[in-house]
Amino acid sequence: MTVIHVHDRMQQDYSYTLTAAMGQDFHPEFQPELSPAEMLELGVFGGRYLTDCTEEFPTSWFANAKLYVGESPFGDPKLNYFQIIASQPRKIWLEKGWIHPQDPRGWFQWYCRYFMGRRSEDDLRQIKRWKAMKRHAAQVKGNCHFGDLQCRPKQRQALLQWAYDSINL
């Protein structure tokens, strides 16, 4: 078992243990269509996510990642695949109780750590949230012609940010 020690802007002196093989042994109800590396390469969260904690994750995840280095808290929407902001501010995430202390950056941080092999008491809650996003894929499929990437770009971007391949809907 490998222990990961975290020291970044949002989390200091936090450690977790990898108990599963990377990218394997997922809960049977959790079948993401994109890996964290694929998501970062496609462009998610305006490139703002994980910019100060690249040491925690495999360097290969960042080889082709679209990362933002400016000052805007929203990053650069042009770095997103659909070039649109599809996220709510972290303040809203906190107000709604979506953020737990072990993953102060939210769902994507949880997913990155889960993909790496961490398993935690928060897994079922996060998997339930991921499954709830599937309704957006159904809306895209029901209202857009296959391959029409101009149809519902905000929903498509949001789906990418939840590891759903909205490009191939």
C-alpha positions as a Markdown table, in Angstrom:
| # | Residue | x | y | z |
|---|---|---|---|---|
| 1 | Met | 0.0 | 0.0 | 0.0 |
| 2 | Thr | 1.2 | 3.5 | -0.9 |
| 3 | Val | 0.6 | 6.5 | 1.3 |
| 4 | Ile | 0.2 | 9.9 | -0.4 |
| 5 | His | 1.0 | 13.0 | 1.6 |
| 6 | Val | -0.7 | 16.2 | 0.6 |
| 7 | His | 0.6 | 19.8 | 1.1 |
| 8 | Asp | -1.0 | 22.3 | -1.2 |
| 9 | Arg | -2.9 | 25.6 | -0.9 |
| 10 | Met | -6.1 | 24.0 | 0.2 |
| 11 | Gln | -4.9 | 21.1 | 2.2 |
| 12 | Gln | -1.9 | 20.7 | 4.5 |
| 13 | Asp | -0.7 | 17.6 | 6.4 |
| 14 | Tyr | -3.4 | 15.4 | 4.9 |
| 15 | Ser | -2.5 | 11.8 | 3.9 |
| 16 | Tyr | -4.4 | 9.0 | 2.3 |
| 17 | Thr | -3.6 | 5.4 | 1.5 |
| 18 | Leu | -4.0 | 3.8 | -1.9 |
| 19 | Thr | -5.8 | 0.5 | -1.4 |
| 20 | Ala | -6.8 | -0.3 | -5.0 |
| 21 | Ala | -4.9 | -0.5 | -8.3 |
| 22 | Met | -4.9 | 2.8 | -10.3 |
| 23 | Gly | -8.0 | 2.9 | -12.6 |
| 24 | Gln | -9.3 | -0.4 | -11.3 |
| 25 | Asp | -11.6 | -2.0 | -8.7 |
| 26 | Phe | -14.3 | 0.7 | -9.1 |
| 27 | His | -17.7 | 0.3 | -7.4 |
| 28 | Pro | -19.9 | -1.6 | -9.8 |
| 29 | Glu | -22.3 | 1.4 | -10.1 |
| 30 | Phe | -19.5 | 3.8 | -11.0 |
| 31 | Gln | -18.4 | 3.5 | -14.6 |
| 32 | Pro | -16.9 | 6.9 | -15.6 |
| 33 | Glu | -16.3 | 7.3 | -19.3 |
| 34 | Leu | -13.2 | 9.6 | -19.0 |
| 35 | Ser | -10.1 | 9.3 | -16.9 |
| 36 | Pro | -8.8 | 12.3 | -15.0 |
| 37 | Ala | -6.0 | 12.7 | -17.6 |
| 38 | Glu | -8.5 | 12.6 | -20.4 |
| 39 | Met | -10.6 | 15.2 | -18.7 |
| 40 | Leu | -7.7 | 17.5 | -18.1 |
| 41 | Glu | -6.6 | 17.2 | -21.7 |
| 42 | Leu | -10.0 | 17.9 | -23.1 |
| 43 | Gly | -10.3 | 21.0 | -21.0 |
| 44 | Val | -12.4 | 21.2 | -17.8 |
| 45 | Phe | -12.9 | 23.8 | -15.1 |
| 46 | Gly | -11.3 | 26.6 | -17.1 |
| 47 | Gly | -7.9 | 24.9 | -16.5 |
| 48 | Arg | -8.0 | 26.1 | -12.9 |
| 49 | Tyr | -8.3 | 22.7 | -11.2 |
| 50 | Leu | -5.2 | 21.1 | -9.6 |
| 51 | Thr | -2.7 | 23.7 | -10.7 |
| 52 | Asp | -1.0 | 23.8 | -7.3 |
| 53 | Cys | -1.1 | 20.1 | -6.6 |
| 54 | Thr | 0.3 | 18.4 | -9.6 |
| 55 | Glu | 2.9 | 16.6 | -7.4 |
| 56 | Glu | 0.1 | 14.5 | -5.9 |
| 57 | Phe | -0.9 | 12.9 | -9.2 |
| 58 | Pro | 1.0 | 11.1 | -12.0 |
| 59 | Thr | 2.9 | 13.5 | -14.2 |
| 60 | Ser | 1.4 | 11.8 | -17.2 |
| 61 | Trp | -2.0 | 13.3 | -16.3 |
| 62 | Phe | -0.6 | 16.8 | -16.9 |
| 63 | Ala | 1.5 | 16.1 | -20.1 |
| 64 | Asn | -1.3 | 17.5 | -22.3 |
| 65 | Ala | -3.5 | 19.1 | -19.7 |
| 66 | Lys | -5.0 | 22.5 | -20.4 |
| 67 | Leu | -4.1 | 24.4 | -17.2 |
| 68 | Tyr | -4.6 | 28.1 | -16.4 |
| 69 | Val | -1.9 | 30.1 | -14.7 |
| 70 | Gly | -3.6 | 33.5 | -14.4 |
| 71 | Glu | -5.4 | 35.2 | -11.5 |
| 72 | Ser | -9.1 | 34.7 | -12.4 |
| 73 | Pro | -10.9 | 32.3 | -9.9 |
| 74 | Phe | -12.8 | 31.0 | -12.9 |
| 75 | Gly | -9.8 | 30.2 | -15.0 |
| 76 | Asp | -10.2 | 30.7 | -18.7 |
| 77 | Pro | -13.3 | 29.4 | -20.4 |
| 78 | Lys | -11.4 | 29.1 | -23.7 |
| 79 | Leu | -9.5 | 26.2 | -22.1 |
| 80 | Asn | -12.7 | 24.3 | -21.7 |
| 81 | Tyr | -13.6 | 22.0 | -24.5 |
| 82 | Phe | -16.9 | 23.8 | -25.1 |
| 83 | Gln | -15.3 | 27.2 | -24.3 |
| 84 | Ile | -18.0 | 27.9 | -21.7 |
| 85 | Ile | -18.0 | 28.1 | -17.9 |
| 86 | Ala | -20.3 | 25.3 | -16.6 |
| 87 | Ser | -19.3 | 25.4 | -12.9 |
| 88 | Gln | -20.8 | 27.2 | -10.0 |
| 89 | Pro | -18.5 | 29.0 | -7.6 |
| 90 | Arg | -16.9 | 27.1 | -4.7 |
| 91 | Lys | -18.9 | 29.2 | -2.3 |
| 92 | Ile | -22.1 | 27.6 | -3.7 |
| 93 | Trp | -20.6 | 24.2 | -3.4 |
| 94 | Leu | -19.9 | 24.9 | 0.3 |
| 95 | Glu | -23.3 | 26.3 | 1.0 |
| 96 | Lys | -25.0 | 23.2 | -0.5 |
| 97 | Gly | -22.8 | 20.9 | 1.6 |
| 98 | Trp | -21.1 | 19.3 | -1.5 |
| 99 | Ile | -17.6 | 19.8 | -0.1 |
| 100 | His | -16.2 | 17.4 | 2.5 |
| 101 | Pro | -12.9 | 18.2 | 4.3 |
| 102 | Gln | -11.0 | 15.3 | 2.9 |
| 103 | Asp | -11.6 | 16.7 | -0.7 |
| 104 | Pro | -11.8 | 20.5 | -0.3 |
| 105 | Arg | -11.8 | 20.9 | -4.1 |
| 106 | Gly | -14.9 | 18.8 | -4.6 |
| 107 | Trp | -16.0 | 16.0 | -6.8 |
| 108 | Phe | -13.1 | 16.1 | -9.3 |
| 109 | Gln | -10.5 | 15.9 | -6.5 |
| 110 | Trp | -12.4 | 13.0 | -5.0 |
| 111 | Tyr | -12.5 | 11.3 | -8.5 |
| 112 | Cys | -8.8 | 11.8 | -9.0 |
| 113 | Arg | -8.0 | 10.3 | -5.7 |
| 114 | Tyr | -10.5 | 7.4 | -6.2 |
| 115 | Phe | -8.9 | 6.8 | -9.7 |
| 116 | Met | -5.5 | 6.7 | -8.0 |
| 117 | Gly | -6.8 | 3.9 | -5.6 |
| 118 | Arg | -8.0 | 5.7 | -2.5 |
| 119 | Arg | -11.3 | 4.3 | -1.1 |
| 120 | Ser | -13.1 | 6.3 | 1.6 |
| 121 | Glu | -16.3 | 6.7 | 3.5 |
| 122 | Asp | -17.3 | 9.4 | 1.1 |
| 123 | Asp | -17.3 | 7.1 | -2.0 |
| 124 | Leu | -21.0 | 6.2 | -2.0 |
| 125 | Arg | -22.1 | 9.8 | -1.7 |
| 126 | Gln | -19.9 | 10.9 | -4.5 |
| 127 | Ile | -20.9 | 8.0 | -6.7 |
| 128 | Lys | -24.6 | 8.9 | -6.1 |
| 129 | Arg | -23.8 | 12.5 | -7.2 |
| 130 | Trp | -22.1 | 11.3 | -10.3 |
| 131 | Lys | -25.0 | 9.0 | -11.2 |
| 132 | Ala | -27.4 | 12.0 | -10.8 |
| 133 | Met | -25.6 | 13.8 | -13.7 |
| 134 | Lys | -26.7 | 11.1 | -16.1 |
| 135 | Arg | -30.0 | 13.0 | -16.5 |
| 136 | His | -28.0 | 15.7 | -18.4 |
| 137 | Ala | -26.7 | 13.1 | -20.9 |
| 138 | Ala | -30.3 | 12.0 | -21.5 |
| 139 | Gln | -31.3 | 15.6 | -22.1 |
| 140 | Val | -28.5 | 16.1 | -24.6 |
| 141 | Lys | -29.4 | 12.9 | -26.4 |
| 142 | Gly | -33.1 | 13.7 | -26.4 |
| 143 | Asn | -32.7 | 17.3 | -27.7 |
| 144 | Cys | -29.6 | 17.3 | -29.9 |
| 145 | His | -28.7 | 15.5 | -33.1 |
| 146 | Phe | -25.7 | 13.2 | -32.7 |
| 147 | Gly | -22.5 | 15.1 | -33.1 |
| 148 | Asp | -24.1 | 18.5 | -32.9 |
| 149 | Leu | -21.6 | 20.0 | -30.5 |
| 150 | Gln | -23.2 | 23.4 | -30.6 |
| 151 | Cys | -26.4 | 22.0 | -29.1 |
| 152 | Arg | -26.5 | 22.4 | -25.3 |
| 153 | Pro | -22.8 | 23.3 | -24.8 |
| 154 | Lys | -23.1 | 24.2 | -21.1 |
| 155 | Gln | -24.7 | 20.8 | -20.3 |
| 156 | Arg | -22.0 | 19.1 | -22.4 |
| 157 | Gln | -19.2 | 20.9 | -20.6 |
| 158 | Ala | -20.8 | 20.0 | -17.2 |
| 159 | Leu | -21.0 | 16.4 | -18.3 |
| 160 | Leu | -17.3 | 16.4 | -19.2 |
| 161 | Gln | -16.5 | 17.7 | -15.7 |
| 162 | Trp | -18.3 | 14.7 | -14.3 |
| 163 | Ala | -16.3 | 12.2 | -16.5 |
| 164 | Tyr | -19.2 | 11.6 | -19.0 |
| 165 | Asp | -18.1 | 11.7 | -22.7 |
| 166 | Ser | -20.5 | 14.4 | -23.9 |
| 167 | Ile | -18.5 | 14.8 | -27.2 |
| 168 | Asn | -19.8 | 11.5 | -28.5 |
| 169 | Leu | -23.5 | 12.0 | -27.7 |
